[in-house]
Amino acid sequence: MDIQTRKISFIQEFLRLQNEDVISGLEKMLKKWKSEIFERELKPKDLYQFNNEIDQALDDSENDRLIKATDLKSKFQ
């Protein structure tokens, strides 16, 4: 069974659930596993990459390629 078929099957089973405790447990488990995967895959940047991003940010600032936080916030409200 491929991953897409497994996901659809899981969703169908999940939608049939009536027990709130089971749903809460699955939610907690999913959140925990996603957090663990994120932590495991999180890797520090090397100094070269870090400095390049700083240089790019400074260049963007000097050349007015920025969006004010207030403008961005109002765009999404």
C-alpha positions in Angstrom: 0.0 0.0 0.0 1.5 3.4 -1.0 1.7 6.4 1.3 -1.3 8.2 -0.3 -3.6 5.2 0.1 -2.4 4.7 3.7 -3.1 8.4 4.5 -6.6 8.2 3.0 -7.3 5.0 4.9 -6.1 6.7 8.1 -8.3 9.7 7.6 -11.3 7.6 7.0 -10.7 5.7 10.2 -10.1 9.0 12.1 -13.4 10.5 10.8 -15.3 7.5 12.2 -13.9 8.0 15.7 -16.5 9.1 18.3 -14.2 9.0 21.4 -12.8 12.4 22.3 -10.1 10.8 24.4 -8.8 8.9 21.4 -8.8 12.0 19.3 -7.0 14.0 21.9 -4.4 11.2 22.3 -3.8 11.2 18.5 -3.5 15.0 18.4 -0.9 14.9 21.2 1.0 12.1 19.6 1.1 13.9 16.2 2.3 17.1 17.8 5.0 15.3 19.8 6.2 13.3 16.7 6.2 16.4 14.5 8.3 18.2 17.2 10.7 15.3 17.5 11.2 15.1 13.7 11.7 18.9 13.5 14.4 18.8 16.3 16.1 15.8 14.6 16.3 17.5 11.2 17.2 20.9 12.6 20.8 21.6 11.7 22.9 24.7 12.5 24.0 26.9 9.7 27.6 27.0 8.8 29.4 30.4 9.3 29.7 31.0 5.6 25.9 30.6 5.0 25.2 32.7 8.1 27.4 35.5 6.9 25.9 35.4 3.4 22.4 35.8 4.8 23.6 38.8 6.8 25.2 40.3 3.7 22.0 39.8 1.8 19.9 41.4 4.5 22.1 44.4 4.7 22.0 44.7 0.9 18.2 44.5 0.9 18.1 47.2 3.6 20.4 49.5 1.7 18.4 49.1 -1.5 14.9 49.5 0.0 13.9 45.9 -0.6 12.1 45.7 2.8 8.5 45.5 3.9 7.6 47.2 7.2 6.1 44.9 9.7 3.0 47.2 10.0 2.4 47.0 6.3 2.8 43.2 6.3 0.4 43.0 9.3 -2.2 45.2 7.6 -2.0 43.1 4.4 -3.0 40.0 6.3 -5.8 41.5 8.4 
